[in-house]
């Protein structure tokens, strides 16, 4: 992302989608608009540190583990509730939590996908009502190329459909 940022117009609002390693945050902190995949307190603490070093606030989405697959990242509901009510979270002054992100299980079982999106949407509503009453908490990022229609039906405000636009990624 950083190599692309260097060559493109500076008014682009860059979204970091995908797993973020803490040691890479410093490279995107000067310009990233939204990090979709905050999956741990340690990562959010590093984002806050690097945002402070760059004299800015970085928008973030908490990644929630909703899939039945172990290889997906994210908080479970109780972990997140414990964290957002902690003193460590309240001390973070250079991040703004603007919503949640989740990825459904990679399956053909549409009922399972719907159930997972429904659970994330329910958690989003609960957090918005009880913990994040500010207007900026508005994004529910769920749904990818294969399941975005279900995600929208279940309340997604942001879908990630890169494969539908750019084609499958060559990961070799």
MARDREN-102678 format. One record per residue (C-alpha): residue in three letters; x, y, z. Coordinates in steps of 0.2 Angstrom, whole numbers. Layout:
<node><residuo>ala</residuo><c1>X</c1><c2>Y</c2><c3>Z</c3></node>
...
//
This chain:
<node><residuo>unk</residuo><c1>0</c1><c2>0</c2><c3>0</c3></node>
<node><residuo>unk</residuo><c1>14</c1><c2>12</c2><c3>4</c3></node>
<node><residuo>unk</residuo><c1>23</c1><c2>10</c2><c3>-13</c3></node>
<node><residuo>unk</residuo><c1>6</c1><c2>14</c2><c3>-21</c3></node>
<node><residuo>unk</residuo><c1>3</c1><c2>29</c2><c3>-10</c3></node>
<node><residuo>unk</residuo><c1>20</c1><c2>36</c2><c3>-15</c3></node>
<node><residuo>unk</residuo><c1>14</c1><c2>37</c2><c3>-33</c3></node>
<node><residuo>unk</residuo><c1>-4</c1><c2>42</c2><c3>-32</c3></node>
<node><residuo>unk</residuo><c1>-13</c1><c2>58</c2><c3>-28</c3></node>
<node><residuo>unk</residuo><c1>-13</c1><c2>63</c2><c3>-10</c3></node>
<node><residuo>unk</residuo><c1>-31</c1><c2>66</c2><c3>-8</c3></node>
<node><residuo>unk</residuo><c1>-36</c1><c2>47</c2><c3>-9</c3></node>
<node><residuo>unk</residuo><c1>-43</c1><c2>40</c2><c3>7</c3></node>
<node><residuo>unk</residuo><c1>-34</c1><c2>24</c2><c3>9</c3></node>
<node><residuo>unk</residuo><c1>-42</c1><c2>9</c2><c3>18</c3></node>
<node><residuo>unk</residuo><c1>-31</c1><c2>-5</c2><c3>25</c3></node>
<node><residuo>unk</residuo><c1>-40</c1><c2>-21</c2><c3>23</c3></node>
<node><residuo>unk</residuo><c1>-32</c1><c2>-37</c2><c3>29</c3></node>
<node><residuo>unk</residuo><c1>-22</c1><c2>-43</c2><c3>43</c3></node>
<node><residuo>unk</residuo><c1>-10</c1><c2>-29</c2><c3>50</c3></node>
<node><residuo>unk</residuo><c1>6</c1><c2>-33</c2><c3>58</c3></node>
<node><residuo>unk</residuo><c1>11</c1><c2>-21</c2><c3>72</c3></node>
<node><residuo>unk</residuo><c1>28</c1><c2>-17</c2><c3>65</c3></node>
<node><residuo>unk</residuo><c1>20</c1><c2>-11</c2><c3>48</c3></node>
<node><residuo>unk</residuo><c1>9</c1><c2>2</c2><c3>56</c3></node>
<node><residuo>unk</residuo><c1>22</c1><c2>15</c2><c3>56</c3></node>
<node><residuo>unk</residuo><c1>23</c1><c2>15</c2><c3>37</c3></node>
<node><residuo>unk</residuo><c1>4</c1><c2>18</c2><c3>35</c3></node>
<node><residuo>unk</residuo><c1>1</c1><c2>30</c2><c3>49</c3></node>
<node><residuo>unk</residuo><c1>5</c1><c2>46</c2><c3>40</c3></node>
<node><residuo>unk</residuo><c1>-9</c1><c2>43</c2><c3>27</c3></node>
<node><residuo>unk</residuo><c1>-21</c1><c2>29</c2><c3>31</c3></node>
<node><residuo>unk</residuo><c1>-39</c1><c2>34</c2><c3>33</c3></node>
<node><residuo>unk</residuo><c1>-46</c1><c2>18</c2><c3>40</c3></node>
<node><residuo>unk</residuo><c1>-39</c1><c2>2</c2><c3>46</c3></node>
<node><residuo>unk</residuo><c1>-53</c1><c2>-11</c2><c3>44</c3></node>
<node><residuo>unk</residuo><c1>-44</c1><c2>-25</c2><c3>54</c3></node>
<node><residuo>unk</residuo><c1>-40</c1><c2>-20</c2><c3>72</c3></node>
<node><residuo>unk</residuo><c1>-40</c1><c2>-38</c2><c3>80</c3></node>
<node><residuo>unk</residuo><c1>-31</c1><c2>-35</c2><c3>96</c3></node>
<node><residuo>unk</residuo><c1>-27</c1><c2>-22</c2><c3>110</c3></node>
<node><residuo>unk</residuo><c1>-9</c1><c2>-23</c2><c3>106</c3></node>
<node><residuo>unk</residuo><c1>-12</c1><c2>-18</c2><c3>88</c3></node>
<node><residuo>unk</residuo><c1>-24</c1><c2>-3</c2><c3>93</c3></node>
<node><residuo>unk</residuo><c1>-11</c1><c2>3</c2><c3>106</c3></node>
<node><residuo>unk</residuo><c1>3</c1><c2>3</c2><c3>92</c3></node>
<node><residuo>unk</residuo><c1>-9</c1><c2>12</c2><c3>80</c3></node>
<node><residuo>unk</residuo><c1>-12</c1><c2>25</c2><c3>93</c3></node>
<node><residuo>unk</residuo><c1>6</c1><c2>27</c2><c3>96</c3></node>
<node><residuo>unk</residuo><c1>10</c1><c2>29</c2><c3>78</c3></node>
<node><residuo>unk</residuo><c1>-5</c1><c2>41</c2><c3>75</c3></node>
<node><residuo>unk</residuo><c1>2</c1><c2>52</c2><c3>90</c3></node>
<node><residuo>unk</residuo><c1>19</c1><c2>52</c2><c3>82</c3></node>
<node><residuo>unk</residuo><c1>11</c1><c2>59</c2><c3>66</c3></node>
<node><residuo>unk</residuo><c1>0</c1><c2>71</c2><c3>75</c3></node>
<node><residuo>unk</residuo><c1>-16</c1><c2>64</c2><c3>69</c3></node>
<node><residuo>unk</residuo><c1>-31</c1><c2>52</c2><c3>73</c3></node>
<node><residuo>unk</residuo><c1>-33</c1><c2>36</c2><c3>64</c3></node>
<node><residuo>unk</residuo><c1>-50</c1><c2>29</c2><c3>61</c3></node>
<node><residuo>unk</residuo><c1>-52</c1><c2>10</c2><c3>65</c3></node>
<node><residuo>unk</residuo><c1>-64</c1><c2>-4</c2><c3>64</c3></node>
<node><residuo>unk</residuo><c1>-63</c1><c2>-18</c2><c3>77</c3></node>
<node><residuo>unk</residuo><c1>-62</c1><c2>-35</c2><c3>68</c3></node>
<node><residuo>unk</residuo><c1>-74</c1><c2>-47</c2><c3>76</c3></node>
<node><residuo>unk</residuo><c1>-71</c1><c2>-66</c2><c3>74</c3></node>
<node><residuo>unk</residuo><c1>-88</c1><c2>-72</c2><c3>68</c3></node>
<node><residuo>unk</residuo><c1>-83</c1><c2>-87</c2><c3>57</c3></node>
<node><residuo>unk</residuo><c1>-82</c1><c2>-105</c2><c3>61</c3></node>
<node><residuo>unk</residuo><c1>-64</c1><c2>-105</c2><c3>55</c3></node>
<node><residuo>unk</residuo><c1>-50</c1><c2>-104</c2><c3>67</c3></node>
<node><residuo>unk</residuo><c1>-38</c1><c2>-96</c2><c3>54</c3></node>
<node><residuo>unk</residuo><c1>-48</c1><c2>-79</c2><c3>55</c3></node>
<node><residuo>unk</residuo><c1>-43</c1><c2>-65</c2><c3>66</c3></node>
<node><residuo>unk</residuo><c1>-53</c1><c2>-54</c2><c3>78</c3></node>
<node><residuo>unk</residuo><c1>-60</c1><c2>-51</c2><c3>95</c3></node>
<node><residuo>unk</residuo><c1>-74</c1><c2>-62</c2><c3>102</c3></node>
<node><residuo>unk</residuo><c1>-89</c1><c2>-52</c2><c3>110</c3></node>
<node><residuo>unk</residuo><c1>-83</c1><c2>-54</c2><c3>128</c3></node>
<node><residuo>unk</residuo><c1>-65</c1><c2>-50</c2><c3>124</c3></node>
<node><residuo>unk</residuo><c1>-71</c1><c2>-34</c2><c3>115</c3></node>
<node><residuo>unk</residuo><c1>-83</c1><c2>-29</c2><c3>129</c3></node>
<node><residuo>unk</residuo><c1>-69</c1><c2>-32</c2><c3>142</c3></node>
<node><residuo>unk</residuo><c1>-57</c1><c2>-21</c2><c3>132</c3></node>
<node><residuo>unk</residuo><c1>-68</c1><c2>-6</c2><c3>128</c3></node>
<node><residuo>unk</residuo><c1>-72</c1><c2>-4</c2><c3>146</c3></node>
<node><residuo>unk</residuo><c1>-54</c1><c2>-5</c2><c3>152</c3></node>
<node><residuo>unk</residuo><c1>-43</c1><c2>10</c2><c3>157</c3></node>
<node><residuo>unk</residuo><c1>-31</c1><c2>5</c2><c3>143</c3></node>
<node><residuo>unk</residuo><c1>-44</c1><c2>8</c2><c3>130</c3></node>
<node><residuo>unk</residuo><c1>-50</c1><c2>24</c2><c3>138</c3></node>
<node><residuo>unk</residuo><c1>-32</c1><c2>31</c2><c3>137</c3></node>
<node><residuo>unk</residuo><c1>-31</c1><c2>30</c2><c3>118</c3></node>
<node><residuo>unk</residuo><c1>-32</c1><c2>47</c2><c3>111</c3></node>
<node><residuo>unk</residuo><c1>-26</c1><c2>46</c2><c3>93</c3></node>
<node><residuo>unk</residuo><c1>-38</c1><c2>33</c2><c3>87</c3></node>
<node><residuo>unk</residuo><c1>-57</c1><c2>34</c2><c3>83</c3></node>
<node><residuo>unk</residuo><c1>-67</c1><c2>18</c2><c3>83</c3></node>
<node><residuo>unk</residuo><c1>-79</c1><c2>20</c2><c3>69</c3></node>
<node><residuo>unk</residuo><c1>-87</c1><c2>3</c2><c3>68</c3></node>
<node><residuo>unk</residuo><c1>-85</c1><c2>-16</c2><c3>66</c3></node>
<node><residuo>unk</residuo><c1>-78</c1><c2>-28</c2><c3>53</c3></node>
<node><residuo>unk</residuo><c1>-81</c1><c2>-46</c2><c3>51</c3></node>
<node><residuo>unk</residuo><c1>-78</c1><c2>-60</c2><c3>39</c3></node>
<node><residuo>unk</residuo><c1>-90</c1><c2>-74</c2><c3>37</c3></node>
<node><residuo>unk</residuo><c1>-85</c1><c2>-92</c2><c3>35</c3></node>
<node><residuo>unk</residuo><c1>-79</c1><c2>-97</c2><c3>18</c3></node>
<node><residuo>unk</residuo><c1>-93</c1><c2>-109</c2><c3>14</c3></node>
<node><residuo>unk</residuo><c1>-108</c1><c2>-112</c2><c3>2</c3></node>
<node><residuo>unk</residuo><c1>-120</c1><c2>-113</c2><c3>17</c3></node>
<node><residuo>unk</residuo><c1>-129</c1><c2>-97</c2><c3>15</c3></node>
<node><residuo>unk</residuo><c1>-139</c1><c2>-99</c2><c3>31</c3></node>
<node><residuo>unk</residuo><c1>-123</c1><c2>-100</c2><c3>41</c3></node>
<node><residuo>unk</residuo><c1>-116</c1><c2>-84</c2><c3>32</c3></node>
<node><residuo>unk</residuo><c1>-132</c1><c2>-75</c2><c3>36</c3></node>
<node><residuo>unk</residuo><c1>-132</c1><c2>-81</c2><c3>54</c3></node>
<node><residuo>unk</residuo><c1>-114</c1><c2>-74</c2><c3>56</c3></node>
<node><residuo>unk</residuo><c1>-118</c1><c2>-58</c2><c3>48</c3></node>
<node><residuo>unk</residuo><c1>-134</c1><c2>-56</c2><c3>59</c3></node>
<node><residuo>unk</residuo><c1>-124</c1><c2>-59</c2><c3>75</c3></node>
<node><residuo>unk</residuo><c1>-111</c1><c2>-46</c2><c3>70</c3></node>
<node><residuo>unk</residuo><c1>-125</c1><c2>-33</c2><c3>65</c3></node>
<node><residuo>unk</residuo><c1>-133</c1><c2>-37</c2><c3>82</c3></node>
<node><residuo>unk</residuo><c1>-116</c1><c2>-34</c2><c3>91</c3></node>
<node><residuo>unk</residuo><c1>-114</c1><c2>-18</c2><c3>81</c3></node>
<node><residuo>unk</residuo><c1>-131</c1><c2>-11</c2><c3>87</c3></node>
<node><residuo>unk</residuo><c1>-128</c1><c2>-16</c2><c3>105</c3></node>
<node><residuo>unk</residuo><c1>-111</c1><c2>-7</c2><c3>105</c3></node>
<node><residuo>unk</residuo><c1>-119</c1><c2>9</c2><c3>96</c3></node>
<node><residuo>unk</residuo><c1>-132</c1><c2>10</c2><c3>109</c3></node>
<node><residuo>unk</residuo><c1>-122</c1><c2>6</c2><c3>125</c3></node>
<node><residuo>unk</residuo><c1>-104</c1><c2>11</c2><c3>122</c3></node>
<node><residuo>unk</residuo><c1>-101</c1><c2>21</c2><c3>106</c3></node>
<node><residuo>unk</residuo><c1>-115</c1><c2>34</c2><c3>106</c3></node>
<node><residuo>unk</residuo><c1>-105</c1><c2>46</c2><c3>95</c3></node>
<node><residuo>unk</residuo><c1>-110</c1><c2>49</c2><c3>77</c3></node>
<node><residuo>unk</residuo><c1>-94</c1><c2>42</c2><c3>70</c3></node>
<node><residuo>unk</residuo><c1>-98</c1><c2>24</c2><c3>75</c3></node>
<node><residuo>unk</residuo><c1>-107</c1><c2>20</c2><c3>59</c3></node>
<node><residuo>unk</residuo><c1>-98</c1><c2>8</c2><c3>49</c3></node>
<node><residuo>unk</residuo><c1>-102</c1><c2>-11</c2><c3>48</c3></node>
<node><residuo>unk</residuo><c1>-89</c1><c2>-18</c2><c3>36</c3></node>
<node><residuo>unk</residuo><c1>-95</c1><c2>-36</c2><c3>31</c3></node>
<node><residuo>unk</residuo><c1>-97</c1><c2>-45</c2><c3>15</c3></node>
<node><residuo>unk</residuo><c1>-85</c1><c2>-49</c2><c3>1</c3></node>
<node><residuo>unk</residuo><c1>-87</c1><c2>-53</c2><c3>-17</c3></node>
<node><residuo>unk</residuo><c1>-95</c1><c2>-70</c2><c3>-14</c3></node>
<node><residuo>unk</residuo><c1>-107</c1><c2>-64</c2><c3>0</c3></node>
<node><residuo>unk</residuo><c1>-110</c1><c2>-46</c2><c3>-1</c3></node>
<node><residuo>unk</residuo><c1>-128</c1><c2>-47</c2><c3>-5</c3></node>
<node><residuo>unk</residuo><c1>-132</c1><c2>-56</c2><c3>11</c3></node>
<node><residuo>unk</residuo><c1>-121</c1><c2>-44</c2><c3>21</c3></node>
<node><residuo>unk</residuo><c1>-131</c1><c2>-29</c2><c3>14</c3></node>
<node><residuo>unk</residuo><c1>-147</c1><c2>-37</c2><c3>18</c3></node>
<node><residuo>unk</residuo><c1>-140</c1><c2>-39</c2><c3>36</c3></node>
<node><residuo>unk</residuo><c1>-135</c1><c2>-21</c2><c3>38</c3></node>
<node><residuo>unk</residuo><c1>-118</c1><c2>-19</c2><c3>31</c3></node>
<node><residuo>unk</residuo><c1>-113</c1><c2>-1</c2><c3>27</c3></node>
<node><residuo>unk</residuo><c1>-97</c1><c2>-6</c2><c3>18</c3></node>
<node><residuo>unk</residuo><c1>-93</c1><c2>-21</c2><c3>7</c3></node>
<node><residuo>unk</residuo><c1>-76</c1><c2>-27</c2><c3>1</c3></node>
<node><residuo>unk</residuo><c1>-78</c1><c2>-33</c2><c3>-17</c3></node>
<node><residuo>unk</residuo><c1>-60</c1><c2>-31</c2><c3>-24</c3></node>
<node><residuo>unk</residuo><c1>-61</c1><c2>-48</c2><c3>-33</c3></node>
<node><residuo>unk</residuo><c1>-77</c1><c2>-43</c2><c3>-42</c3></node>
<node><residuo>unk</residuo><c1>-68</c1><c2>-27</c2><c3>-48</c3></node>
<node><residuo>unk</residuo><c1>-50</c1><c2>-32</c2><c3>-51</c3></node>
<node><residuo>unk</residuo><c1>-51</c1><c2>-51</c2><c3>-53</c3></node>
<node><residuo>unk</residuo><c1>-44</c1><c2>-64</c2><c3>-42</c3></node>
<node><residuo>unk</residuo><c1>-28</c1><c2>-60</c2><c3>-33</c3></node>
<node><residuo>unk</residuo><c1>-12</c1><c2>-70</c2><c3>-38</c3></node>
<node><residuo>unk</residuo><c1>-4</c1><c2>-74</c2><c3>-21</c3></node>
<node><residuo>unk</residuo><c1>11</c1><c2>-83</c2><c3>-28</c3></node>
//
